[in-house]
Amino acid sequence: GAVPRLVGARLGDYVAATGEKFAADATMENSPGMLFDALVLPDGEAAAEALAADAHTLEFLRLQYWHCKPILAFGASEALLADGQIPMTMVNGEADPALVLADAAGADGAIADFIATLGQPRQFGRENDPPRKGTVP
């Protein structure tokens, strides 16, 4: 029953490395991260670099994280987590069960884990008010 939306830096068509076109129907500027139930970040060095260069992307990512939403990061987009100062563990040091990292070889398993995470309550263990030093801009 999920309804995916492609949120980009701008409205319009994006072209995948395979040549397939995708249309963004929202932008990170006009649709903040907390409005969405989860986030999937794409693989690809060029995509990750372009997203990291846009402050709206990092804000969108941080809002997803601080609102305790699941995040799936493929390959090169793991660097976006570092750029967004997203902790790789919970405040107590344990692995974050709603932060799923994957490469192309493990995509099927990661997607299954991500779908299972969507069915769980949000990860309120991420909440830390005020946030830890170095975890937000």
N, CA, C and O atoms as a MOPAC input file, in Angstrom:
PM7 MOZYME 1SCF
protein

 N      0.78600 1    -1.20200 1     0.00000 1
 C      0.00000 1     0.00000 1     0.00000 1
 C      0.83000 1     1.26900 1     0.00000 1
 O      0.27300 1     2.36600 1     0.05600 1
 N      2.13700 1     1.14700 1    -0.06100 1
 C      2.97800 1     2.34500 1    -0.05500 1
 C      2.86200 1     3.08000 1    -1.38400 1
 O      2.66300 1     2.46900 1    -2.43300 1
 N      2.98700 1     4.38000 1    -1.32100 1
 C      2.96900 1     5.21100 1    -2.52100 1
 C      4.30800 1     5.93900 1    -2.59700 1
 O      4.52400 1     6.91000 1    -1.87100 1
 N      5.20600 1     5.48300 1    -3.46600 1
 C      6.50300 1     6.16000 1    -3.56500 1
 C      6.37400 1     7.49600 1    -4.27800 1
 O      5.55800 1     7.66200 1    -5.18400 1
 N      7.19300 1     8.43900 1    -3.85000 1
 C      7.26900 1     9.74400 1    -4.51400 1
 C      8.72800 1    10.04200 1    -4.75700 1
 O      9.57200 1     9.80400 1    -3.89300 1
 N      9.02200 1    10.55500 1    -5.91500 1
 C     10.38700 1    10.97100 1    -6.21200 1
 C     10.50200 1    12.44400 1    -5.85800 1
 O      9.84000 1    13.29700 1    -6.45000 1
 N     11.35100 1    12.72400 1    -4.88800 1
 C     11.57900 1    14.09100 1    -4.44000 1
 C     12.98400 1    14.46100 1    -4.89800 1
 O     13.94500 1    13.75800 1    -4.58600 1
 N     13.10700 1    15.54600 1    -5.62500 1
 C     14.39700 1    15.94700 1    -6.17200 1
 C     14.75300 1    17.37200 1    -5.82200 1
 O     14.01000 1    18.06400 1    -5.12700 1
 N     15.88600 1    17.79300 1    -6.30900 1
 C     16.32300 1    19.17600 1    -6.10700 1
 C     15.45200 1    20.13500 1    -6.92400 1
 O     15.33000 1    21.31600 1    -6.59900 1
 N     14.85400 1    19.60300 1    -7.98400 1
 C     13.98100 1    20.39300 1    -8.85400 1
 C     12.87600 1    19.48600 1    -9.37500 1
 O     13.01800 1    18.26400 1    -9.35900 1
 N     11.79300 1    20.06500 1    -9.82800 1
 C     10.73600 1    19.29100 1   -10.47300 1
 C     11.18900 1    18.88900 1   -11.87000 1
 O     12.04900 1    19.54300 1   -12.46000 1
 N     10.62000 1    17.83100 1   -12.38800 1
 C     10.91100 1    17.43100 1   -13.75400 1
 C     11.57800 1    16.07700 1   -13.83600 1
 O     11.63100 1    15.32100 1   -12.86600 1
 N     12.09000 1    15.79100 1   -15.03200 1
 C     12.66800 1    14.47700 1   -15.31000 1
 C     14.10700 1    14.36100 1   -14.82900 1
 O     14.89200 1    15.30700 1   -14.89100 1
 N     14.41800 1    13.16800 1   -14.34900 1
 C     15.77700 1    12.76500 1   -13.99600 1
 C     16.05800 1    11.51100 1   -14.80200 1
 O     15.14800 1    10.72800 1   -15.07300 1
 N     17.30600 1    11.31600 1   -15.18500 1
 C     17.68700 1    10.16000 1   -15.98700 1
 C     18.62800 1     9.28100 1   -15.17100 1
 O     19.66400 1     9.74000 1   -14.68900 1
 N     18.25200 1     8.01200 1   -15.02200 1
 C     19.08200 1     7.04600 1   -14.30400 1
 C     20.28700 1     6.66800 1   -15.15100 1
 O     20.32200 1     6.94300 1   -16.35100 1
 N     21.27500 1     6.03700 1   -14.52500 1
 C     22.46600 1     5.58500 1   -15.24700 1
 C     22.09900 1     4.62900 1   -16.37100 1
 O     22.82000 1     4.52800 1   -17.36300 1
 N     20.97600 1     3.92500 1   -16.22000 1
 C     20.51400 1     2.98400 1   -17.24700 1
 C     19.77600 1     3.67800 1   -18.39100 1
 O     19.43300 1     3.03900 1   -19.38600 1
 N     19.52900 1     4.98600 1   -18.25400 1
 C     18.79900 1     5.73200 1   -19.27300 1
 C     17.32200 1     5.87400 1   -18.98400 1
 O     16.62700 1     6.62800 1   -19.66600 1
 N     16.82900 1     5.15900 1   -17.98200 1
 C     15.41900 1     5.24000 1   -17.61500 1
 C     15.11800 1     6.61900 1   -17.02800 1
 O     15.90700 1     7.16100 1   -16.25400 1
 N     13.96300 1     7.18000 1   -17.40800 1
 C     13.57000 1     8.50200 1   -16.90100 1
 C     12.61400 1     8.36400 1   -15.72700 1
 O     11.75600 1     7.48200 1   -15.69400 1
 N     12.78700 1     9.25900 1   -14.76800 1
 C     11.91900 1     9.35200 1   -13.59800 1
 C     11.50300 1    10.80600 1   -13.45100 1
 O     12.32000 1    11.70600 1   -13.64500 1
 N     10.25600 1    11.04400 1   -13.11500 1
 C      9.77200 1    12.41100 1   -12.92800 1
 C      9.63900 1    12.72100 1   -11.44900 1
 O      8.95500 1    12.00600 1   -10.71700 1
 N     10.29500 1    13.79100 1   -11.01000 1
 C     10.15600 1    14.25500 1    -9.62700 1
 C      8.85600 1    15.04100 1    -9.52800 1
 O      8.59300 1    15.94400 1   -10.32200 1
 N      8.05000 1    14.67600 1    -8.53400 1
 C      6.77700 1    15.38600 1    -8.37000 1
 C      6.78400 1    16.29200 1    -7.15600 1
 O      5.75800 1    16.87900 1    -6.81300 1
 N      7.93800 1    16.41300 1    -6.49800 1
 C      8.08900 1    17.32400 1    -5.36800 1
 C      9.56100 1    17.69900 1    -5.27100 1
 O     10.42700 1    16.99800 1    -5.79600 1
 N      9.83600 1    18.80600 1    -4.60000 1
 C     11.22700 1    19.19000 1    -4.37100 1
 C     11.51700 1    19.16800 1    -2.87700 1
 O     10.60800 1    19.25500 1    -2.05100 1
 N     12.77700 1    19.05100 1    -2.55200 1
 C     13.16800 1    19.04700 1    -1.13600 1
 C     12.93400 1    20.41200 1    -0.50600 1
 O     12.83300 1    20.52700 1     0.71600 1
 N     12.84800 1    21.44300 1    -1.33600 1
 C     12.59400 1    22.78100 1    -0.82400 1
 C     11.12400 1    22.96500 1    -0.44700 1
 O     10.82000 1    23.59500 1     0.56600 1
 N     10.19700 1    22.41400 1    -1.26600 1
 C      8.77600 1    22.65200 1    -0.99000 1
 C      8.08800 1    21.50100 1    -0.25700 1
 O      6.90700 1    21.60100 1     0.07800 1
 N      8.81200 1    20.41500 1    -0.00400 1
 C      8.23700 1    19.25500 1     0.68600 1
 C      9.24300 1    18.75800 1     1.72000 1
 O     10.03800 1    17.86800 1     1.41900 1
 N      9.22500 1    19.31000 1     2.92700 1
 C     10.23100 1    18.94000 1     3.93000 1
 C     10.17600 1    17.46400 1     4.32000 1
 O      9.13300 1    16.81800 1     4.22400 1
 N     11.31400 1    16.95000 1     4.75900 1
 C     11.49300 1    15.54400 1     5.05000 1
 C     10.52100 1    14.94900 1     6.04000 1
 O     10.19200 1    13.76600 1     5.94500 1
 N     10.05600 1    15.73200 1     6.98100 1
 C      9.16700 1    15.16100 1     7.99600 1
 C      7.78700 1    14.80000 1     7.44400 1
 O      7.00700 1    14.13700 1     8.12700 1
 N      7.47800 1    15.22700 1     6.22000 1
 C      6.18800 1    14.90600 1     5.61500 1
 C      6.12400 1    13.47500 1     5.07800 1
 O      5.03900 1    12.97800 1     4.77600 1
 N      7.26900 1    12.81400 1     4.95800 1
 C      7.33800 1    11.48900 1     4.36100 1
 C      7.61300 1    10.43500 1     5.42100 1
 O      8.26300 1    10.71300 1     6.42800 1
 N      7.11500 1     9.21900 1     5.18900 1
 C      7.24900 1     8.13900 1     6.15400 1
 C      8.61800 1     7.49300 1     6.15700 1
 O      8.99700 1     6.86500 1     7.14600 1
 N      9.36900 1     7.62900 1     5.07900 1
 C     10.67600 1     6.98400 1     4.97700 1
 C     11.44200 1     7.63000 1     3.83000 1
 O     10.90600 1     8.44400 1     3.07800 1
 N     12.71600 1     7.24300 1     3.71600 1
 C     13.56900 1     7.81200 1     2.68300 1
 C     14.46300 1     6.73100 1     2.10200 1
 O     15.05000 1     5.93400 1     2.83400 1
 N     14.56200 1     6.71000 1     0.76900 1
 C     15.50600 1     5.84000 1     0.07200 1
 C     16.45900 1     6.75300 1    -0.69400 1
 O     16.03000 1     7.57700 1    -1.50200 1
 N     17.75900 1     6.59800 1    -0.43000 1
 C     18.78200 1     7.38900 1    -1.10000 1
 C     19.41500 1     6.55600 1    -2.21500 1
 O     19.72700 1     5.38400 1    -2.00400 1
 N     19.60900 1     7.14300 1    -3.39500 1
 C     20.10800 1     6.39300 1    -4.54500 1
 C     21.60900 1     6.12200 1    -4.47300 1
 O     22.34400 1     6.79300 1    -3.74800 1
 N     22.03900 1     5.13700 1    -5.23300 1
 C     23.46500 1     4.85600 1    -5.39300 1
 C     24.00200 1     5.72700 1    -6.52100 1
 O     23.23900 1     6.36900 1    -7.24200 1
 N     25.30200 1     5.74000 1    -6.66200 1
 C     25.95000 1     6.46600 1    -7.75400 1
 C     26.73200 1     7.65100 1    -7.22700 1
 O     26.19100 1     8.51300 1    -6.53300 1
 N     28.01400 1     7.68400 1    -7.56600 1
 C     28.88800 1     8.76800 1    -7.10700 1
 C     28.36800 1    10.13100 1    -7.55500 1
 O     28.30200 1    11.06300 1    -6.75400 1
 N     28.00000 1    10.25200 1    -8.82700 1
 C     27.54000 1    11.54300 1    -9.34600 1
 C     26.26400 1    11.99200 1    -8.63900 1
 O     26.11600 1    13.16800 1    -8.30600 1
 N     25.34500 1    11.05400 1    -8.41100 1
 C     24.10000 1    11.39400 1    -7.72100 1
 C     24.37700 1    11.84500 1    -6.29300 1
 O     23.82900 1    12.85000 1    -5.84000 1
 N     25.22200 1    11.11200 1    -5.58700 1
 C     25.53700 1    11.45900 1    -4.19900 1
 C     26.22800 1    12.81700 1    -4.11400 1
 O     25.92500 1    13.61300 1    -3.22500 1
 N     27.15000 1    13.08200 1    -5.03000 1
 C     27.84700 1    14.36900 1    -5.02900 1
 C     26.88900 1    15.52200 1    -5.32100 1
 O     26.96200 1    16.56900 1    -4.67800 1
 N     25.99300 1    15.33200 1    -6.28900 1
 C     25.02400 1    16.38000 1    -6.62500 1
 C     24.08700 1    16.64200 1    -5.45500 1
 O     23.78800 1    17.79500 1    -5.14400 1
 N     23.62800 1    15.59100 1    -4.81200 1
 C     22.73800 1    15.76300 1    -3.65800 1
 C     23.46200 1    16.42900 1    -2.49800 1
 O     22.89100 1    17.29200 1    -1.83200 1
 N     24.70100 1    16.04700 1    -2.24700 1
 C     25.46900 1    16.61700 1    -1.12900 1
 C     25.74700 1    18.10000 1    -1.32200 1
 O     25.92100 1    18.82800 1    -0.34400 1
 N     25.79000 1    18.55600 1    -2.56400 1
 C     26.06600 1    19.96300 1    -2.84700 1
 C     24.85500 1    20.85900 1    -2.59300 1
 O     24.98000 1    22.08300 1    -2.61400 1
 N     23.70000 1    20.27100 1    -2.35800 1
 C     22.45900 1    21.02800 1    -2.15900 1
 C     22.08400 1    21.00700 1    -0.68300 1
 O     21.80900 1    19.94400 1    -0.12700 1
 N     22.07000 1    22.16300 1    -0.05100 1
 C     21.74600 1    22.25300 1     1.37700 1
 C     20.34500 1    21.73700 1     1.67300 1
 O     20.09000 1    21.24800 1     2.77400 1
 N     19.43100 1    21.83700 1     0.71100 1
 C     18.07400 1    21.32100 1     0.92300 1
 C     18.09300 1    19.80400 1     1.11500 1
 O     17.30200 1    19.26700 1     1.89100 1
 N     18.98700 1    19.11800 1     0.41700 1
 C     19.10800 1    17.67200 1     0.56800 1
 C     19.51000 1    17.31500 1     1.98700 1
 O     18.91100 1    16.43700 1     2.60600 1
 N     20.51600 1    17.99100 1     2.49700 1
 C     21.01000 1    17.67700 1     3.83400 1
 C     19.96900 1    18.00600 1     4.89500 1
 O     19.83500 1    17.28200 1     5.88100 1
 N     19.23500 1    19.09200 1     4.69600 1
 C     18.15500 1    19.43000 1     5.62600 1
 C     17.05800 1    18.36300 1     5.57200 1
 O     16.55500 1    17.93900 1     6.61200 1
 N     16.68800 1    17.93200 1     4.36900 1
 C     15.67000 1    16.89500 1     4.18800 1
 C     16.09900 1    15.61600 1     4.90500 1
 O     15.30200 1    14.99800 1     5.61100 1
 N     17.34200 1    15.22500 1     4.72300 1
 C     17.88700 1    14.02400 1     5.35100 1
 C     17.86800 1    14.14400 1     6.87200 1
 O     17.46700 1    13.20700 1     7.56300 1
 N     18.29300 1    15.26900 1     7.38800 1
 C     18.29800 1    15.47000 1     8.85000 1
 C     16.88300 1    15.42800 1     9.42200 1
 O     16.66100 1    14.86500 1    10.49400 1
 N     15.91800 1    16.03000 1     8.70400 1
 C     14.53900 1    15.99700 1     9.18700 1
 C     14.01000 1    14.56600 1     9.21900 1
 O     13.31900 1    14.18700 1    10.16500 1
 N     14.31900 1    13.78000 1     8.21300 1
 C     13.92700 1    12.37000 1     8.22300 1
 C     14.51800 1    11.67600 1     9.44500 1
 O     13.82500 1    10.94900 1    10.15700 1
 N     15.79900 1    11.91000 1     9.67700 1
 C     16.48200 1    11.24900 1    10.79100 1
 C     15.91000 1    11.70900 1    12.13500 1
 O     15.53100 1    10.87200 1    12.95500 1
 N     15.84100 1    13.00100 1    12.37100 1
 C     15.39900 1    13.50900 1    13.67500 1
 C     13.91400 1    13.27000 1    13.93000 1
 O     13.47000 1    13.33000 1    15.07700 1
 N     13.14400 1    12.99900 1    12.88500 1
 C     11.74200 1    12.61400 1    13.06700 1
 C     11.60400 1    11.09700 1    13.12800 1
 O     10.50500 1    10.55200 1    13.02500 1
 N     12.74600 1    10.42700 1    13.30000 1
 C     12.79400 1     8.98700 1    13.60900 1
 C     12.26300 1     8.10500 1    12.48900 1
 O     11.72500 1     7.03100 1    12.75900 1
 N     12.40200 1     8.53300 1    11.24000 1
 C     11.88700 1     7.79900 1    10.08300 1
 C     12.95000 1     6.82500 1     9.55400 1
 O     14.14400 1     7.08800 1     9.69300 1
 N     12.53400 1     5.71600 1     8.95500 1
 C     13.48400 1     4.77300 1     8.35500 1
 C     14.20200 1     5.38300 1     7.14400 1
 O     13.61800 1     6.14300 1     6.37200 1
 N     15.47000 1     5.03000 1     7.00300 1
 C     16.29500 1     5.50500 1     5.88700 1
 C     17.02500 1     4.31100 1     5.29100 1
 O     17.65300 1     3.53100 1     6.00800 1
 N     16.93600 1     4.17600 1     3.97000 1
 C     17.68200 1     3.16100 1     3.22500 1
 C     18.66600 1     3.90100 1     2.33800 1
 O     18.26200 1     4.70500 1     1.49900 1
 N     19.95800 1     3.63700 1     2.51400 1
 C     21.00400 1     4.29600 1     1.73400 1
 C     21.74200 1     3.26200 1     0.90100 1
 O     22.32300 1     2.31900 1     1.43600 1
 N     21.71300 1     3.44700 1    -0.40800 1
 C     22.40800 1     2.54200 1    -1.31900 1
 C     23.79500 1     3.08100 1    -1.65400 1
 O     23.95000 1     4.25600 1    -1.98500 1
 N     24.79700 1     2.21600 1    -1.56600 1
 C     26.14700 1     2.47800 1    -2.04400 1
 C     26.71100 1     3.84400 1    -1.71400 1
 O     26.89200 1     4.18600 1    -0.54500 1
 N     26.98900 1     4.62600 1    -2.75000 1
 C     27.65500 1     5.91400 1    -2.60700 1
 C     26.85900 1     6.90800 1    -1.77300 1
 O     27.43100 1     7.86100 1    -1.24500 1
 N     25.55500 1     6.70600 1    -1.64500 1
 C     24.75600 1     7.66000 1    -0.86800 1
 C     25.03300 1     7.55900 1     0.62700 1
 O     24.59100 1     8.41100 1     1.39800 1
 N     25.76600 1     6.51900 1     1.04700 1
 C     26.15900 1     6.44900 1     2.45500 1
 C     26.97600 1     7.68500 1     2.83400 1
 O     26.94600 1     8.11700 1     3.98600 1
 N     27.70600 1     8.25700 1     1.87100 1
 C     28.47200 1     9.47900 1     2.12400 1
 C     27.54800 1    10.64100 1     2.48100 1
 O     27.94400 1    11.54300 1     3.21800 1
 N     26.31100 1    10.62300 1     1.95700 1
 C     25.34900 1    11.68000 1     2.31500 1
 C     25.03100 1    11.65800 1     3.80300 1
 O     24.80900 1    12.70200 1     4.41500 1
 N     25.01100 1    10.46100 1     4.37900 1
 C     24.75100 1    10.35900 1     5.81800 1
 C     25.84400 1    11.07600 1     6.59300 1
 O     25.56400 1    11.79000 1     7.55600 1
 N     27.09300 1    10.88600 1     6.17100 1
 C     28.20900 1    11.56600 1     6.82700 1
 C     28.11100 1    13.07400 1     6.58700 1
 O     28.31200 1    13.85900 1     7.51400 1
 N     27.80300 1    13.48900 1     5.34900 1
 C     27.67100 1    14.91600 1     5.05300 1
 C     26.55300 1    15.55300 1     5.86600 1
 O     26.65400 1    16.71400 1     6.26200 1
 N     25.49700 1    14.80300 1     6.11300 1
 C     24.37400 1    15.29400 1     6.90700 1
 C     24.57500 1    15.12600 1     8.40200 1
 O     23.68800 1    15.45500 1     9.19000 1
 N     25.73300 1    14.61600 1     8.79800 1
 C     26.07700 1    14.37700 1    10.20300 1
 C     25.06800 1    13.45500 1    10.87800 1
 O     24.66100 1    13.68000 1    12.01800 1
 N     24.67200 1    12.41100 1    10.14700 1
 C     23.73300 1    11.42900 1    10.68000 1
 C     24.53700 1    10.36900 1    11.43300 1
 O     25.40000 1     9.72400 1    10.83700 1
 N     24.27600 1    10.17400 1    12.72400 1
 C     24.98700 1     9.15000 1    13.48200 1
 C     24.66100 1     7.75400 1    12.95500 1
 O     23.52200 1     7.47800 1    12.58100 1
 N     25.64400 1     6.89500 1    12.92900 1
 C     25.43500 1     5.53100 1    12.43500 1
 C     24.92600 1     4.60100 1    13.53800 1
 O     24.57000 1     3.45400 1    13.27100 1
 N     24.89300 1     5.09400 1    14.76700 1
 C     24.38700 1     4.30600 1    15.88900 1
 C     23.37100 1     5.13600 1    16.66300 1
 O     23.27100 1     6.35100 1    16.49500 1
 N     22.62600 1     4.44700 1    17.50800 1
 C     21.67100 1     5.13200 1    18.39000 1
 C     22.45700 1     5.86800 1    19.48100 1
 O     23.66200 1     5.66700 1    19.63100 1
 N     21.77500 1     6.70500 1    20.22400 1
 C     22.40200 1     7.47200 1    21.29800 1
 C     23.10700 1     6.55000 1    22.29600 1
 O     24.14400 1     6.91300 1    22.85100 1
 N     22.54400 1     5.35100 1    22.52500 1
 C     23.12600 1     4.40400 1    23.48200 1
 C     24.27100 1     3.58600 1    22.88600 1
 O     24.82700 1     2.72400 1    23.56700 1
 N     24.63300 1     3.84200 1    21.62000 1
 C     25.73400 1     3.13500 1    20.97700 1
 C     25.32800 1     1.89900 1    20.18600 1
 O     26.15600 1     1.33400 1    19.47200 1
 N     24.08100 1     1.46700 1    20.29500 1
 C     23.61600 1     0.28800 1    19.54900 1
 C     23.35100 1     0.64900 1    18.08800 1
 O     23.15400 1     1.81600 1    17.75000 1
 N     23.34800 1    -0.36100 1    17.23700 1
 C     23.03500 1    -0.15000 1    15.81800 1
 C     21.63100 1     0.43000 1    15.66900 1
 O     20.72200 1     0.07300 1    16.41800 1
 N     21.46400 1     1.30800 1    14.72000 1
 C     20.16300 1     1.92100 1    14.45500 1
 C     19.37200 1     0.98600 1    13.53600 1
 O     19.71900 1     0.84700 1    12.36300 1
 N     18.31700 1     0.34400 1    14.04500 1
 C     17.57400 1    -0.61900 1    13.22200 1
 C     16.79800 1     0.01700 1    12.06800 1
 O     16.36000 1    -0.69500 1    11.16400 1
 N     16.61800 1     1.32500 1    12.07700 1
 C     15.87700 1     1.99600 1    11.00600 1
 C     16.80700 1     2.68600 1    10.01400 1
 O     16.35600 1     3.45300 1     9.16400 1
 N     18.10500 1     2.41100 1    10.12400 1
 C     19.08500 1     2.92400 1     9.17600 1
 C     19.67300 1     1.72000 1     8.44800 1
 O     20.49900 1     0.99000 1     8.99600 1
 N     19.23400 1     1.52600 1     7.20000 1
 C     19.61100 1     0.34200 1     6.42200 1
 C     20.59500 1     0.76900 1     5.34100 1
 O     20.29700 1     1.65100 1     4.53600 1
 N     21.77300 1     0.13800 1     5.32400 1
 C     22.79900 1     0.43000 1     4.33400 1
 C     22.90800 1    -0.75700 1     3.38600 1
 O     22.82700 1    -1.90500 1     3.82400 1
 N     23.09300 1    -0.49700 1     2.09300 1
 C     23.12500 1    -1.59100 1     1.12400 1
 C     24.02600 1    -1.25600 1    -0.04600 1
 O     24.20500 1    -0.09100 1    -0.40000 1
 N     24.58900 1    -2.29000 1    -0.63900 1
 C     25.26700 1    -2.15600 1    -1.92400 1
 C     24.44100 1    -2.94400 1    -2.94100 1
 O     23.46200 1    -3.59700 1    -2.57900 1
 N     24.83500 1    -2.88100 1    -4.19700 1
 C     24.05000 1    -3.53800 1    -5.25000 1
 C     23.88600 1    -5.02800 1    -5.00200 1
 O     22.82000 1    -5.58700 1    -5.25900 1
 N     24.93700 1    -5.67900 1    -4.50300 1
 C     24.87800 1    -7.13000 1    -4.27800 1
 C     23.88500 1    -7.49900 1    -3.18600 1
 O     23.28800 1    -8.57500 1    -3.23400 1
 N     23.69900 1    -6.62800 1    -2.20500 1
 C     22.79300 1    -6.92600 1    -1.09700 1
 C     21.47900 1    -6.18100 1    -1.16300 1
 O     20.77700 1    -6.06800 1    -0.15800 1
 N     21.13600 1    -5.66900 1    -2.33900 1
 C     19.94000 1    -4.82600 1    -2.47300 1
 C     18.65500 1    -5.54400 1    -2.09000 1
 O     17.82200 1    -4.97200 1    -1.38800 1
 N     18.47500 1    -6.78400 1    -2.53300 1
 C     17.21800 1    -7.48900 1    -2.25100 1
 C     17.00300 1    -7.65600 1    -0.74900 1
 O     15.90800 1    -7.40500 1    -0.24600 1
 N     18.03900 1    -8.07800 1    -0.03600 1
 C     17.92700 1    -8.25100 1     1.40800 1
 C     17.70600 1    -6.93200 1     2.12000 1
 O     16.92700 1    -6.85800 1     3.07100 1
 N     18.39200 1    -5.88200 1     1.66400 1
 C     18.23900 1    -4.56300 1     2.28200 1
 C     16.82900 1    -4.02200 1     2.06900 1
 O     16.24600 1    -3.42100 1     2.97200 1
 N     16.28500 1    -4.23600 1     0.88000 1
 C     14.92300 1    -3.77300 1     0.60400 1
 C     13.92900 1    -4.51500 1     1.49700 1
 O     12.99700 1    -3.90800 1     2.02400 1
 N     14.12100 1    -5.81400 1     1.67000 1
 C     13.24300 1    -6.58800 1     2.56000 1
 C     13.35800 1    -6.07600 1     3.99600 1
 O     12.34700 1    -5.94300 1     4.68600 1
 N     14.57700 1    -5.78800 1     4.45300 1
 C     14.77400 1    -5.24200 1     5.80100 1
 C     14.09800 1    -3.88000 1     5.94000 1
 O     13.47300 1    -3.58700 1     6.95800 1
 N     14.23200 1    -3.05800 1     4.90900 1
 C     13.64500 1    -1.71900 1     4.92100 1
 C     12.12300 1    -1.80000 1     4.98700 1
 O     11.49500 1    -1.06500 1     5.75000 1
 N     11.53000 1    -2.68300 1     4.19600 1
 C     10.07500 1    -2.85500 1     4.21800 1
 C      9.61700 1    -3.31200 1     5.59800 1
 O      8.60400 1    -2.83100 1     6.10600 1
 N     10.35400 1    -4.23600 1     6.20500 1
 C     10.01500 1    -4.68400 1     7.56200 1
 C     10.11600 1    -3.53200 1     8.54900 1
 O      9.29000 1    -3.41600 1     9.45500 1
 N     11.11800 1    -2.68100 1     8.38300 1
 C     11.30000 1    -1.52800 1     9.26800 1
 C     10.13400 1    -0.55400 1     9.14000 1
 O      9.73000 1     0.06600 1    10.12300 1
 N      9.59300 1    -0.41800 1     7.93000 1
 C      8.44500 1     0.47300 1     7.72200 1
 C      7.23400 1     0.04200 1     8.54700 1
 O      6.40200 1     0.87000 1     8.91900 1
 N      7.14000 1    -1.24300 1     8.82700 1
 C      6.01400 1    -1.76000 1     9.59500 1
 C      6.20000 1    -1.65300 1    11.10400 1
 O      5.30700 1    -2.02100 1    11.86700 1
 N      7.34500 1    -1.15700 1    11.53500 1
 C      7.64100 1    -1.02100 1    12.95800 1
 C      7.38600 1     0.41600 1    13.41200 1
 O      7.29700 1     1.32600 1    12.58800 1
 N      7.27000 1     0.61700 1    14.72900 1
 C      7.17400 1     2.00400 1    15.21700 1
 C      8.44300 1     2.77600 1    14.86300 1
 O      9.49600 1     2.18400 1    14.62800 1
 N      8.33200 1     4.08400 1    14.82800 1
 C      9.50800 1     4.91000 1    14.56100 1
 C     10.57000 1     4.67000 1    15.63300 1
 O     10.26400 1     4.18400 1    16.72200 1
 N     11.80400 1     5.01000 1    15.32100 1
 C     12.92800 1     4.79400 1    16.23400 1
 C     13.10300 1     5.99700 1    17.15700 1
 O     13.97700 1     6.83800 1    16.94600 1
 N     12.25300 1     6.06100 1    18.18400 1
 C     12.28200 1     7.20700 1    19.08100 1
 C     13.55400 1     7.26800 1    19.91900 1
 O     13.80300 1     8.27400 1    20.58400 1
 N     14.35900 1     6.21300 1    19.89800 1
 C     15.65800 1     6.24700 1    20.55000 1
 C     16.61200 1     7.23500 1    19.89900 1
 O     17.64300 1     7.57200 1    20.48100 1
 N     16.28300 1     7.70300 1    18.69900 1
 C     17.08900 1     8.73700 1    18.03400 1
 C     16.89000 1    10.10100 1    18.68500 1
 O     17.75500 1    10.97300 1    18.61000 1
 N     15.74400 1    10.26500 1    19.31900 1
 C     15.45700 1    11.57100 1    19.91300 1
 C     16.48400 1    11.88400 1    20.98100 1
 O     16.79700 1    11.05100 1    21.83200 1
 N     16.98900 1    13.07000 1    20.92200 1
 C     17.98300 1    13.51600 1    21.88200 1
 C     17.90000 1    15.02800 1    21.91500 1
 O     18.42100 1    15.69900 1    21.02400 1
 N     17.26200 1    15.56200 1    22.91300 1
 C     17.04200 1    16.98600 1    22.98200 1
 C     17.77300 1    17.54900 1    24.16800 1
 O     17.43600 1    17.20100 1    25.30000 1
 N     18.75500 1    18.39900 1    23.97100 1
 C     19.21400 1    18.88800 1    22.68300 1
 C     20.06000 1    17.83200 1    21.98600 1
 O     20.59900 1    16.93700 1    22.63800 1
 N     20.18200 1    17.93200 1    20.64200 1
 C     20.98900 1    16.96200 1    19.90900 1
 C     22.44200 1    16.96600 1    20.36200 1
 O     22.96000 1    17.98200 1    20.82500 1
 N     23.08800 1    15.81400 1    20.22100 1
 C     24.50100 1    15.71000 1    20.57400 1
 C     25.32500 1    16.64500 1    19.70600 1
 O     24.99700 1    16.86900 1    18.54100 1
 N     26.38500 1    17.18600 1    20.26500 1
 C     27.30300 1    18.02700 1    19.53200 1
 C     27.82800 1    17.27600 1    18.32200 1
 O     28.19700 1    16.10600 1    18.42300 1
 N     27.86100 1    17.95000 1    17.16800 1
 C     28.38700 1    17.34600 1    15.96000 1
 C     27.37300 1    16.54300 1    15.17600 1
 O     27.72200 1    15.97000 1    14.14400 1
 N     26.10500 1    16.47700 1    15.63600 1
 C     25.11400 1    15.68600 1    14.90800 1
 C     24.14500 1    16.53400 1    14.12200 1
 O     23.36800 1    16.00000 1    13.33000 1
 N     24.16600 1    17.83300 1    14.31400 1
 C     23.33200 1    18.74100 1    13.52700 1
 C     24.14200 1    19.97900 1    13.21300 1
 O     25.11500 1    20.27000 1    13.90800 1
 N     23.76100 1    20.71800 1    12.17700 1
 C     24.53900 1    21.91400 1    11.81700 1
 C     24.43400 1    22.99100 1    12.87000 1
 O     25.02800 1    24.05900 1    12.72200 1

